[in-house]
């Protein structure tokens, strides 16, 4: 799953939900692990896989706005993919 979420917290919440199930046990995915890995559109591997012109047009401004949070977002998703969700 490719996320475009604006913060590390929201990114982690969505990543945990699609990988392990709804952590709040309130939604349709409560206790339903889908095991879908989540990546953020700002991660270097995602950016490198996209056409540069399209990426710059569609993501460029958002990437600049999210620059202060980028490392935290990537770190939170890496932790979820590695099974560290506490």
PyMOL Python script that loads the backbone (N, CA, C, O; Angstrom):
from pymol import cmd

cmd.read_pdbstr("""\
ATOM      1  N   UNK A   1       0.847  -1.142   0.000  1.00  0.00           N
ATOM      2  CA  UNK A   1       0.000   0.000   0.000  1.00  0.00           C
ATOM      3  C   UNK A   1       0.909   1.226   0.000  1.00  0.00           C
ATOM      4  O   UNK A   1       1.902   1.277   0.725  1.00  0.00           O
ATOM      5  N   UNK A   2       0.559   2.195  -0.811  1.00  0.00           N
ATOM      6  CA  UNK A   2       1.307   3.447  -0.858  1.00  0.00           C
ATOM      7  C   UNK A   2       0.470   4.516  -0.149  1.00  0.00           C
ATOM      8  O   UNK A   2      -0.663   4.799  -0.539  1.00  0.00           O
ATOM      9  N   UNK A   3       1.047   5.093   0.884  1.00  0.00           N
ATOM     10  CA  UNK A   3       0.376   6.127   1.666  1.00  0.00           C
ATOM     11  C   UNK A   3       0.877   7.513   1.276  1.00  0.00           C
ATOM     12  O   UNK A   3       1.990   7.674   0.775  1.00  0.00           O
ATOM     13  N   UNK A   4       0.034   8.499   1.516  1.00  0.00           N
ATOM     14  CA  UNK A   4       0.409   9.889   1.335  1.00  0.00           C
ATOM     15  C   UNK A   4       0.050  10.684   2.574  1.00  0.00           C
ATOM     16  O   UNK A   4      -0.192  11.890   2.507  1.00  0.00           O
ATOM     17  N   UNK A   5       0.018  10.008   3.688  1.00  0.00           N
ATOM     18  CA  UNK A   5      -0.408  10.606   4.956  1.00  0.00           C
ATOM     19  C   UNK A   5       0.548  11.705   5.410  1.00  0.00           C
ATOM     20  O   UNK A   5       1.734  11.671   5.083  1.00  0.00           O
ATOM     21  N   UNK A   6       0.030  12.693   6.173  1.00  0.00           N
ATOM     22  CA  UNK A   6       0.819  13.878   6.486  1.00  0.00           C
ATOM     23  C   UNK A   6       1.660  13.826   7.754  1.00  0.00           C
ATOM     24  O   UNK A   6       2.371  14.785   8.053  1.00  0.00           O
ATOM     25  N   UNK A   7       1.596  12.719   8.513  1.00  0.00           N
ATOM     26  CA  UNK A   7       2.376  12.672   9.754  1.00  0.00           C
ATOM     27  C   UNK A   7       2.827  11.243  10.043  1.00  0.00           C
ATOM     28  O   UNK A   7       2.298  10.281   9.486  1.00  0.00           O
ATOM     29  N   UNK A   8       3.806  11.132  10.916  1.00  0.00           N
ATOM     30  CA  UNK A   8       4.296   9.813  11.315  1.00  0.00           C
ATOM     31  C   UNK A   8       3.210   9.030  12.043  1.00  0.00           C
ATOM     32  O   UNK A   8       3.082   7.820  11.856  1.00  0.00           O
ATOM     33  N   UNK A   9       2.433   9.715  12.867  1.00  0.00           N
ATOM     34  CA  UNK A   9       1.381   9.048  13.637  1.00  0.00           C
ATOM     35  C   UNK A   9       0.302   8.477  12.735  1.00  0.00           C
ATOM     36  O   UNK A   9      -0.087   7.318  12.885  1.00  0.00           O
ATOM     37  N   UNK A  10      -0.185   9.280  11.799  1.00  0.00           N
ATOM     38  CA  UNK A  10      -1.238   8.789  10.904  1.00  0.00           C
ATOM     39  C   UNK A  10      -0.699   7.698   9.979  1.00  0.00           C
ATOM     40  O   UNK A  10      -1.408   6.743   9.664  1.00  0.00           O
ATOM     41  N   UNK A  11       0.538   7.837   9.551  1.00  0.00           N
ATOM     42  CA  UNK A  11       1.151   6.814   8.701  1.00  0.00           C
ATOM     43  C   UNK A  11       1.236   5.489   9.434  1.00  0.00           C
ATOM     44  O   UNK A  11       0.920   4.436   8.880  1.00  0.00           O
ATOM     45  N   UNK A  12       1.669   5.552  10.694  1.00  0.00           N
ATOM     46  CA  UNK A  12       1.793   4.324  11.485  1.00  0.00           C
ATOM     47  C   UNK A  12       0.427   3.685  11.710  1.00  0.00           C
ATOM     48  O   UNK A  12       0.301   2.463  11.628  1.00  0.00           O
ATOM     49  N   UNK A  13      -0.590   4.483  11.991  1.00  0.00           N
ATOM     50  CA  UNK A  13      -1.929   3.965  12.227  1.00  0.00           C
ATOM     51  C   UNK A  13      -2.444   3.211  11.004  1.00  0.00           C
ATOM     52  O   UNK A  13      -2.945   2.095  11.136  1.00  0.00           O
ATOM     53  N   UNK A  14      -2.331   3.799   9.829  1.00  0.00           N
ATOM     54  CA  UNK A  14      -2.783   3.138   8.607  1.00  0.00           C
ATOM     55  C   UNK A  14      -1.944   1.892   8.317  1.00  0.00           C
ATOM     56  O   UNK A  14      -2.485   0.860   7.920  1.00  0.00           O
ATOM     57  N   UNK A  15      -0.639   1.984   8.512  1.00  0.00           N
ATOM     58  CA  UNK A  15       0.228   0.838   8.247  1.00  0.00           C
ATOM     59  C   UNK A  15      -0.091  -0.340   9.166  1.00  0.00           C
ATOM     60  O   UNK A  15      -0.153  -1.486   8.719  1.00  0.00           O
ATOM     61  N   UNK A  16      -0.291  -0.054  10.435  1.00  0.00           N
ATOM     62  CA  UNK A  16      -0.651  -1.114  11.380  1.00  0.00           C
ATOM     63  C   UNK A  16      -2.002  -1.709  11.012  1.00  0.00           C
ATOM     64  O   UNK A  16      -2.180  -2.926  11.075  1.00  0.00           O
ATOM     65  N   UNK A  17      -2.943  -0.875  10.633  1.00  0.00           N
ATOM     66  CA  UNK A  17      -4.281  -1.345  10.279  1.00  0.00           C
ATOM     67  C   UNK A  17      -4.249  -2.325   9.114  1.00  0.00           C
ATOM     68  O   UNK A  17      -4.898  -3.369   9.173  1.00  0.00           O
ATOM     69  N   UNK A  18      -3.504  -2.008   8.056  1.00  0.00           N
ATOM     70  CA  UNK A  18      -3.488  -2.907   6.892  1.00  0.00           C
ATOM     71  C   UNK A  18      -2.558  -4.098   7.073  1.00  0.00           C
ATOM     72  O   UNK A  18      -2.672  -5.089   6.351  1.00  0.00           O
ATOM     73  N   UNK A  19      -1.649  -4.012   8.022  1.00  0.00           N
ATOM     74  CA  UNK A  19      -0.756  -5.154   8.231  1.00  0.00           C
ATOM     75  C   UNK A  19      -1.239  -6.068   9.350  1.00  0.00           C
ATOM     76  O   UNK A  19      -1.235  -7.289   9.192  1.00  0.00           O
ATOM     77  N   UNK A  20      -1.655  -5.496  10.476  1.00  0.00           N
ATOM     78  CA  UNK A  20      -2.005  -6.293  11.656  1.00  0.00           C
ATOM     79  C   UNK A  20      -3.485  -6.283  11.992  1.00  0.00           C
ATOM     80  O   UNK A  20      -3.942  -7.113  12.779  1.00  0.00           O
ATOM     81  N   UNK A  21      -4.239  -5.368  11.418  1.00  0.00           N
ATOM     82  CA  UNK A  21      -5.654  -5.204  11.761  1.00  0.00           C
ATOM     83  C   UNK A  21      -5.844  -3.914  12.542  1.00  0.00           C
ATOM     84  O   UNK A  21      -4.875  -3.313  13.007  1.00  0.00           O
ATOM     85  N   UNK A  22      -7.076  -3.497  12.682  1.00  0.00           N
ATOM     86  CA  UNK A  22      -7.404  -2.243  13.348  1.00  0.00           C
ATOM     87  C   UNK A  22      -6.937  -2.256  14.807  1.00  0.00           C
ATOM     88  O   UNK A  22      -7.453  -3.036  15.608  1.00  0.00           O
ATOM     89  N   UNK A  23      -5.964  -1.400  15.165  1.00  0.00           N
ATOM     90  CA  UNK A  23      -5.447  -1.408  16.533  1.00  0.00           C
ATOM     91  C   UNK A  23      -6.447  -0.908  17.572  1.00  0.00           C
ATOM     92  O   UNK A  23      -6.270  -1.153  18.766  1.00  0.00           O
ATOM     93  N   UNK A  24      -7.492  -0.213  17.137  1.00  0.00           N
ATOM     94  CA  UNK A  24      -8.506   0.282  18.070  1.00  0.00           C
ATOM     95  C   UNK A  24      -9.619  -0.739  18.288  1.00  0.00           C
ATOM     96  O   UNK A  24     -10.486  -0.548  19.142  1.00  0.00           O
ATOM     97  N   UNK A  25      -9.594  -1.802  17.529  1.00  0.00           N
ATOM     98  CA  UNK A  25     -10.618  -2.845  17.596  1.00  0.00           C
ATOM     99  C   UNK A  25     -12.012  -2.252  17.402  1.00  0.00           C
ATOM    100  O   UNK A  25     -12.979  -2.733  17.993  1.00  0.00           O
ATOM    101  N   UNK A  26     -12.116  -1.214  16.578  1.00  0.00           N
ATOM    102  CA  UNK A  26     -13.395  -0.554  16.392  1.00  0.00           C
ATOM    103  C   UNK A  26     -13.935  -0.684  14.970  1.00  0.00           C
ATOM    104  O   UNK A  26     -15.134  -0.524  14.743  1.00  0.00           O
ATOM    105  N   UNK A  27     -13.075  -0.967  14.036  1.00  0.00           N
ATOM    106  CA  UNK A  27     -13.491  -0.983  12.640  1.00  0.00           C
ATOM    107  C   UNK A  27     -13.650  -2.381  12.069  1.00  0.00           C
ATOM    108  O   UNK A  27     -13.528  -3.387  12.769  1.00  0.00           O
ATOM    109  N   UNK A  28     -13.923  -2.406  10.793  1.00  0.00           N
ATOM    110  CA  UNK A  28     -14.137  -3.677  10.094  1.00  0.00           C
ATOM    111  C   UNK A  28     -12.899  -4.567  10.091  1.00  0.00           C
ATOM    112  O   UNK A  28     -13.012  -5.780   9.915  1.00  0.00           O
ATOM    113  N   UNK A  29     -11.726  -3.982  10.283  1.00  0.00           N
ATOM    114  CA  UNK A  29     -10.490  -4.769  10.279  1.00  0.00           C
ATOM    115  C   UNK A  29     -10.006  -5.128  11.683  1.00  0.00           C
ATOM    116  O   UNK A  29      -8.850  -5.514  11.860  1.00  0.00           O
ATOM    117  N   UNK A  30     -10.864  -5.007  12.662  1.00  0.00           N
ATOM    118  CA  UNK A  30     -10.500  -5.373  14.038  1.00  0.00           C
ATOM    119  C   UNK A  30     -10.121  -6.848  14.084  1.00  0.00           C
ATOM    120  O   UNK A  30     -10.939  -7.722  13.799  1.00  0.00           O
ATOM    121  N   UNK A  31      -8.871  -7.110  14.446  1.00  0.00           N
ATOM    122  CA  UNK A  31      -8.402  -8.487  14.546  1.00  0.00           C
ATOM    123  C   UNK A  31      -8.221  -9.186  13.217  1.00  0.00           C
ATOM    124  O   UNK A  31      -8.107 -10.411  13.176  1.00  0.00           O
ATOM    125  N   UNK A  32      -8.190  -8.430  12.121  1.00  0.00           N
ATOM    126  CA  UNK A  32      -8.053  -9.014  10.787  1.00  0.00           C
ATOM    127  C   UNK A  32      -6.734  -8.559  10.167  1.00  0.00           C
ATOM    128  O   UNK A  32      -6.695  -7.528   9.495  1.00  0.00           O
ATOM    129  N   UNK A  33      -5.655  -9.309  10.380  1.00  0.00           N
ATOM    130  CA  UNK A  33      -4.378  -8.930   9.776  1.00  0.00           C
ATOM    131  C   UNK A  33      -4.376  -9.222   8.275  1.00  0.00           C
ATOM    132  O   UNK A  33      -4.567 -10.365   7.860  1.00  0.00           O
ATOM    133  N   UNK A  34      -4.162  -8.203   7.479  1.00  0.00           N
ATOM    134  CA  UNK A  34      -4.106  -8.371   6.028  1.00  0.00           C
ATOM    135  C   UNK A  34      -2.676  -8.606   5.540  1.00  0.00           C
ATOM    136  O   UNK A  34      -2.466  -9.042   4.408  1.00  0.00           O
ATOM    137  N   UNK A  35      -1.702  -8.317   6.392  1.00  0.00           N
ATOM    138  CA  UNK A  35      -0.288  -8.494   6.057  1.00  0.00           C
ATOM    139  C   UNK A  35       0.126  -7.744   4.792  1.00  0.00           C
ATOM    140  O   UNK A  35       0.937  -8.230   4.004  1.00  0.00           O
ATOM    141  N   UNK A  36      -0.441  -6.557   4.612  1.00  0.00           N
ATOM    142  CA  UNK A  36      -0.097  -5.710   3.468  1.00  0.00           C
ATOM    143  C   UNK A  36       0.977  -4.729   3.921  1.00  0.00           C
ATOM    144  O   UNK A  36       0.734  -3.936   4.831  1.00  0.00           O
ATOM    145  N   UNK A  37       2.157  -4.763   3.311  1.00  0.00           N
ATOM    146  CA  UNK A  37       3.182  -3.791   3.699  1.00  0.00           C
ATOM    147  C   UNK A  37       2.811  -2.393   3.203  1.00  0.00           C
ATOM    148  O   UNK A  37       2.295  -2.231   2.097  1.00  0.00           O
ATOM    149  N   UNK A  38       3.080  -1.401   4.028  1.00  0.00           N
ATOM    150  CA  UNK A  38       2.759  -0.021   3.680  1.00  0.00           C
ATOM    151  C   UNK A  38       4.045   0.774   3.465  1.00  0.00           C
ATOM    152  O   UNK A  38       5.011   0.647   4.217  1.00  0.00           O
ATOM    153  N   UNK A  39       4.027   1.577   2.438  1.00  0.00           N
ATOM    154  CA  UNK A  39       5.137   2.465   2.100  1.00  0.00           C
ATOM    155  C   UNK A  39       4.561   3.862   1.932  1.00  0.00           C
ATOM    156  O   UNK A  39       3.371   4.026   1.662  1.00  0.00           O
ATOM    157  N   UNK A  40       5.403   4.857   2.093  1.00  0.00           N
ATOM    158  CA  UNK A  40       4.960   6.237   1.899  1.00  0.00           C
ATOM    159  C   UNK A  40       5.475   6.735   0.563  1.00  0.00           C
ATOM    160  O   UNK A  40       6.560   6.358   0.121  1.00  0.00           O
ATOM    161  N   UNK A  41       4.696   7.574  -0.066  1.00  0.00           N
ATOM    162  CA  UNK A  41       5.055   8.109  -1.374  1.00  0.00           C
ATOM    163  C   UNK A  41       6.369   8.891  -1.319  1.00  0.00           C
ATOM    164  O   UNK A  41       6.996   9.118  -2.354  1.00  0.00           O
ATOM    165  N   UNK A  42       6.787   9.302  -0.126  1.00  0.00           N
ATOM    166  CA  UNK A  42       8.042  10.043   0.013  1.00  0.00           C
ATOM    167  C   UNK A  42       9.264   9.154   0.197  1.00  0.00           C
ATOM    168  O   UNK A  42      10.390   9.651   0.207  1.00  0.00           O
ATOM    169  N   UNK A  43       9.063   7.849   0.342  1.00  0.00           N
ATOM    170  CA  UNK A  43      10.214   6.956   0.522  1.00  0.00           C
ATOM    171  C   UNK A  43      11.031   6.901  -0.767  1.00  0.00           C
ATOM    172  O   UNK A  43      10.467   6.868  -1.860  1.00  0.00           O
ATOM    173  N   UNK A  44      12.352   6.890  -0.639  1.00  0.00           N
ATOM    174  CA  UNK A  44      13.209   6.904  -1.828  1.00  0.00           C
ATOM    175  C   UNK A  44      12.902   5.799  -2.832  1.00  0.00           C
ATOM    176  O   UNK A  44      12.928   6.054  -4.036  1.00  0.00           O
ATOM    177  N   UNK A  45      12.613   4.586  -2.381  1.00  0.00           N
ATOM    178  CA  UNK A  45      12.325   3.492  -3.317  1.00  0.00           C
ATOM    179  C   UNK A  45      11.055   3.754  -4.117  1.00  0.00           C
ATOM    180  O   UNK A  45      10.985   3.417  -5.300  1.00  0.00           O
ATOM    181  N   UNK A  46      10.058   4.348  -3.482  1.00  0.00           N
ATOM    182  CA  UNK A  46       8.814   4.682  -4.181  1.00  0.00           C
ATOM    183  C   UNK A  46       9.081   5.795  -5.179  1.00  0.00           C
ATOM    184  O   UNK A  46       8.656   5.719  -6.332  1.00  0.00           O
ATOM    185  N   UNK A  47       9.781   6.821  -4.737  1.00  0.00           N
ATOM    186  CA  UNK A  47      10.095   7.946  -5.625  1.00  0.00           C
ATOM    187  C   UNK A  47      10.907   7.481  -6.824  1.00  0.00           C
ATOM    188  O   UNK A  47      10.643   7.893  -7.953  1.00  0.00           O
ATOM    189  N   UNK A  48      11.897   6.622  -6.582  1.00  0.00           N
ATOM    190  CA  UNK A  48      12.750   6.138  -7.669  1.00  0.00           C
ATOM    191  C   UNK A  48      11.992   5.279  -8.681  1.00  0.00           C
ATOM    192  O   UNK A  48      12.370   5.214  -9.851  1.00  0.00           O
ATOM    193  N   UNK A  49      10.921   4.620  -8.230  1.00  0.00           N
ATOM    194  CA  UNK A  49      10.132   3.763  -9.121  1.00  0.00           C
ATOM    195  C   UNK A  49       9.172   4.562  -9.998  1.00  0.00           C
ATOM    196  O   UNK A  49       8.654   4.040 -10.985  1.00  0.00           O
ATOM    197  N   UNK A  50       8.938   5.807  -9.648  1.00  0.00           N
ATOM    198  CA  UNK A  50       7.988   6.639 -10.393  1.00  0.00           C
ATOM    199  C   UNK A  50       8.691   7.426 -11.491  1.00  0.00           C
ATOM    200  O   UNK A  50       9.889   7.701 -11.413  1.00  0.00           O
ATOM    201  N   UNK A  51       7.931   7.778 -12.501  1.00  0.00           N
ATOM    202  CA  UNK A  51       8.427   8.674 -13.534  1.00  0.00           C
ATOM    203  C   UNK A  51       8.722  10.020 -12.871  1.00  0.00           C
ATOM    204  O   UNK A  51       7.868  10.570 -12.176  1.00  0.00           O
ATOM    205  N   UNK A  52       9.921  10.546 -13.083  1.00  0.00           N
ATOM    206  CA  UNK A  52      10.358  11.762 -12.391  1.00  0.00           C
ATOM    207  C   UNK A  52       9.448  12.959 -12.656  1.00  0.00           C
ATOM    208  O   UNK A  52       9.103  13.696 -11.732  1.00  0.00           O
ATOM    209  N   UNK A  53       9.065  13.151 -13.899  1.00  0.00           N
ATOM    210  CA  UNK A  53       8.213  14.302 -14.238  1.00  0.00           C
ATOM    211  C   UNK A  53       6.837  14.175 -13.592  1.00  0.00           C
ATOM    212  O   UNK A  53       6.298  15.153 -13.073  1.00  0.00           O
ATOM    213  N   UNK A  54       6.276  12.977 -13.625  1.00  0.00           N
ATOM    214  CA  UNK A  54       4.964  12.760 -13.022  1.00  0.00           C
ATOM    215  C   UNK A  54       5.055  12.935 -11.511  1.00  0.00           C
ATOM    216  O   UNK A  54       4.195  13.574 -10.905  1.00  0.00           O
ATOM    217  N   UNK A  55       6.084  12.375 -10.908  1.00  0.00           N
ATOM    218  CA  UNK A  55       6.265  12.498  -9.459  1.00  0.00           C
ATOM    219  C   UNK A  55       6.368  13.966  -9.067  1.00  0.00           C
ATOM    220  O   UNK A  55       5.699  14.413  -8.135  1.00  0.00           O
ATOM    221  N   UNK A  56       7.203  14.710  -9.776  1.00  0.00           N
ATOM    222  CA  UNK A  56       7.372  16.131  -9.458  1.00  0.00           C
ATOM    223  C   UNK A  56       6.068  16.896  -9.609  1.00  0.00           C
ATOM    224  O   UNK A  56       5.764  17.765  -8.792  1.00  0.00           O
ATOM    225  N   UNK A  57       5.294  16.588 -10.642  1.00  0.00           N
ATOM    226  CA  UNK A  57       4.023  17.272 -10.869  1.00  0.00           C
ATOM    227  C   UNK A  57       2.989  16.921  -9.807  1.00  0.00           C
ATOM    228  O   UNK A  57       2.299  17.800  -9.288  1.00  0.00           O
ATOM    229  N   UNK A  58       2.885  15.643  -9.488  1.00  0.00           N
ATOM    230  CA  UNK A  58       1.823  15.176  -8.596  1.00  0.00           C
ATOM    231  C   UNK A  58       2.184  15.232  -7.109  1.00  0.00           C
ATOM    232  O   UNK A  58       1.308  15.431  -6.267  1.00  0.00           O
ATOM    233  N   UNK A  59       3.458  15.060  -6.785  1.00  0.00           N
ATOM    234  CA  UNK A  59       3.881  14.930  -5.386  1.00  0.00           C
ATOM    235  C   UNK A  59       4.794  16.062  -4.937  1.00  0.00           C
ATOM    236  O   UNK A  59       4.911  16.318  -3.739  1.00  0.00           O
ATOM    237  N   UNK A  60       5.429  16.728  -5.855  1.00  0.00           N
ATOM    238  CA  UNK A  60       6.466  17.706  -5.544  1.00  0.00           C
ATOM    239  C   UNK A  60       6.133  18.717  -4.465  1.00  0.00           C
ATOM    240  O   UNK A  60       6.901  18.882  -3.517  1.00  0.00           O
ATOM    241  N   UNK A  61       5.010  19.394  -4.590  1.00  0.00           N
ATOM    242  CA  UNK A  61       4.644  20.424  -3.613  1.00  0.00           C
ATOM    243  C   UNK A  61       4.368  19.795  -2.247  1.00  0.00           C
ATOM    244  O   UNK A  61       4.777  20.328  -1.216  1.00  0.00           O
ATOM    245  N   UNK A  62       3.673  18.662  -2.250  1.00  0.00           N
ATOM    246  CA  UNK A  62       3.404  17.975  -0.984  1.00  0.00           C
ATOM    247  C   UNK A  62       4.699  17.515  -0.333  1.00  0.00           C
ATOM    248  O   UNK A  62       4.847  17.596   0.887  1.00  0.00           O
ATOM    249  N   UNK A  63       5.627  17.037  -1.132  1.00  0.00           N
ATOM    250  CA  UNK A  63       6.916  16.590  -0.599  1.00  0.00           C
ATOM    251  C   UNK A  63       7.638  17.739   0.095  1.00  0.00           C
ATOM    252  O   UNK A  63       8.238  17.551   1.154  1.00  0.00           O
ATOM    253  N   UNK A  64       7.581  18.916  -0.495  1.00  0.00           N
ATOM    254  CA  UNK A  64       8.215  20.078   0.139  1.00  0.00           C
ATOM    255  C   UNK A  64       7.513  20.431   1.449  1.00  0.00           C
ATOM    256  O   UNK A  64       8.167  20.755   2.440  1.00  0.00           O
ATOM    257  N   UNK A  65       6.197  20.369   1.452  1.00  0.00           N
ATOM    258  CA  UNK A  65       5.440  20.714   2.657  1.00  0.00           C
ATOM    259  C   UNK A  65       5.678  19.703   3.780  1.00  0.00           C
ATOM    260  O   UNK A  65       5.690  20.069   4.955  1.00  0.00           O
ATOM    261  N   UNK A  66       5.866  18.442   3.419  1.00  0.00           N
ATOM    262  CA  UNK A  66       6.060  17.381   4.418  1.00  0.00           C
ATOM    263  C   UNK A  66       7.525  17.150   4.776  1.00  0.00           C
ATOM    264  O   UNK A  66       7.831  16.289   5.601  1.00  0.00           O
ATOM    265  N   UNK A  67       8.423  17.904   4.168  1.00  0.00           N
ATOM    266  CA  UNK A  67       9.854  17.699   4.386  1.00  0.00           C
ATOM    267  C   UNK A  67      10.245  17.631   5.863  1.00  0.00           C
ATOM    268  O   UNK A  67      11.068  16.788   6.219  1.00  0.00           O
ATOM    269  N   UNK A  68       9.700  18.468   6.730  1.00  0.00           N
ATOM    270  CA  UNK A  68      10.096  18.362   8.145  1.00  0.00           C
ATOM    271  C   UNK A  68       9.712  17.023   8.789  1.00  0.00           C
ATOM    272  O   UNK A  68      10.364  16.589   9.738  1.00  0.00           O
ATOM    273  N   UNK A  69       8.676  16.375   8.291  1.00  0.00           N
ATOM    274  CA  UNK A  69       8.192  15.109   8.861  1.00  0.00           C
ATOM    275  C   UNK A  69       8.696  13.881   8.111  1.00  0.00           C
ATOM    276  O   UNK A  69       8.503  12.761   8.582  1.00  0.00           O
ATOM    277  N   UNK A  70       9.328  14.057   6.973  1.00  0.00           N
ATOM    278  CA  UNK A  70       9.644  12.934   6.096  1.00  0.00           C
ATOM    279  C   UNK A  70      10.401  11.811   6.799  1.00  0.00           C
ATOM    280  O   UNK A  70      10.006  10.651   6.691  1.00  0.00           O
ATOM    281  N   UNK A  71      11.461  12.121   7.503  1.00  0.00           N
ATOM    282  CA  UNK A  71      12.251  11.076   8.160  1.00  0.00           C
ATOM    283  C   UNK A  71      11.438  10.330   9.211  1.00  0.00           C
ATOM    284  O   UNK A  71      11.543   9.109   9.328  1.00  0.00           O
ATOM    285  N   UNK A  72      10.628  11.060   9.975  1.00  0.00           N
ATOM    286  CA  UNK A  72       9.787  10.423  10.993  1.00  0.00           C
ATOM    287  C   UNK A  72       8.736   9.516  10.341  1.00  0.00           C
ATOM    288  O   UNK A  72       8.463   8.427  10.845  1.00  0.00           O
ATOM    289  N   UNK A  73       8.158   9.952   9.244  1.00  0.00           N
ATOM    290  CA  UNK A  73       7.170   9.145   8.531  1.00  0.00           C
ATOM    291  C   UNK A  73       7.809   7.855   8.038  1.00  0.00           C
ATOM    292  O   UNK A  73       7.270   6.769   8.252  1.00  0.00           O
ATOM    293  N   UNK A  74       8.945   7.971   7.386  1.00  0.00           N
ATOM    294  CA  UNK A  74       9.634   6.801   6.850  1.00  0.00           C
ATOM    295  C   UNK A  74      10.038   5.856   7.976  1.00  0.00           C
ATOM    296  O   UNK A  74       9.892   4.640   7.851  1.00  0.00           O
ATOM    297  N   UNK A  75      10.537   6.402   9.060  1.00  0.00           N
ATOM    298  CA  UNK A  75      10.940   5.578  10.205  1.00  0.00           C
ATOM    299  C   UNK A  75       9.750   4.817  10.785  1.00  0.00           C
ATOM    300  O   UNK A  75       9.872   3.639  11.119  1.00  0.00           O
ATOM    301  N   UNK A  76       8.605   5.480  10.905  1.00  0.00           N
ATOM    302  CA  UNK A  76       7.433   4.810  11.476  1.00  0.00           C
ATOM    303  C   UNK A  76       6.963   3.663  10.594  1.00  0.00           C
ATOM    304  O   UNK A  76       6.568   2.615  11.104  1.00  0.00           O
ATOM    305  N   UNK A  77       6.999   3.843   9.289  1.00  0.00           N
ATOM    306  CA  UNK A  77       6.576   2.768   8.387  1.00  0.00           C
ATOM    307  C   UNK A  77       7.596   1.639   8.343  1.00  0.00           C
ATOM    308  O   UNK A  77       7.224   0.471   8.235  1.00  0.00           O
ATOM    309  N   UNK A  78       8.859   1.975   8.423  1.00  0.00           N
ATOM    310  CA  UNK A  78       9.903   0.942   8.469  1.00  0.00           C
ATOM    311  C   UNK A  78       9.730   0.082   9.705  1.00  0.00           C
ATOM    312  O   UNK A  78       9.878  -1.139   9.640  1.00  0.00           O
ATOM    313  N   UNK A  79       9.417   0.709  10.835  1.00  0.00           N
ATOM    314  CA  UNK A  79       9.197  -0.041  12.072  1.00  0.00           C
ATOM    315  C   UNK A  79       8.021  -1.008  11.924  1.00  0.00           C
ATOM    316  O   UNK A  79       8.110  -2.164  12.338  1.00  0.00           O
ATOM    317  N   UNK A  80       6.935  -0.540  11.341  1.00  0.00           N
ATOM    318  CA  UNK A  80       5.765  -1.410  11.157  1.00  0.00           C
ATOM    319  C   UNK A  80       6.118  -2.581  10.241  1.00  0.00           C
ATOM    320  O   UNK A  80       5.773  -3.728  10.527  1.00  0.00           O
ATOM    321  N   UNK A  81       6.806  -2.284   9.139  1.00  0.00           N
ATOM    322  CA  UNK A  81       7.189  -3.368   8.220  1.00  0.00           C
ATOM    323  C   UNK A  81       8.118  -4.376   8.869  1.00  0.00           C
ATOM    324  O   UNK A  81       8.135  -5.551   8.502  1.00  0.00           O
ATOM    325  N   UNK A  82       8.899  -3.899   9.850  1.00  0.00           N
ATOM    326  CA  UNK A  82       9.820  -4.792  10.572  1.00  0.00           C
ATOM    327  C   UNK A  82       9.182  -5.423  11.813  1.00  0.00           C
ATOM    328  O   UNK A  82       9.853  -6.123  12.570  1.00  0.00           O
ATOM    329  N   UNK A  83       7.886  -5.174  12.019  1.00  0.00           N
ATOM    330  CA  UNK A  83       7.172  -5.794  13.128  1.00  0.00           C
ATOM    331  C   UNK A  83       7.306  -5.089  14.445  1.00  0.00           C
ATOM    332  O   UNK A  83       6.970  -5.654  15.486  1.00  0.00           O
ATOM    333  N   UNK A  84       7.795  -3.849  14.429  1.00  0.00           N
ATOM    334  CA  UNK A  84       7.939  -3.071  15.675  1.00  0.00           C
ATOM    335  C   UNK A  84       6.813  -2.062  15.713  1.00  0.00           C
ATOM    336  O   UNK A  84       6.905  -1.007  15.084  1.00  0.00           O
ATOM    337  N   UNK A  85       5.735  -2.371  16.452  1.00  0.00           N
ATOM    338  CA  UNK A  85       4.578  -1.472  16.441  1.00  0.00           C
ATOM    339  C   UNK A  85       4.267  -0.891  17.804  1.00  0.00           C
ATOM    340  O   UNK A  85       3.304  -0.135  17.931  1.00  0.00           O
ATOM    341  N   UNK A  86       5.025  -1.204  18.806  1.00  0.00           N
ATOM    342  CA  UNK A  86       4.749  -0.688  20.156  1.00  0.00           C
ATOM    343  C   UNK A  86       5.191   0.746  20.300  1.00  0.00           C
ATOM    344  O   UNK A  86       5.034   1.336  21.369  1.00  0.00           O
TER     345      UNK A  86
END
""", "prot")
cmd.dss("prot")
cmd.show_as("cartoon", "prot")
cmd.util.cbc("prot")
cmd.orient("prot")
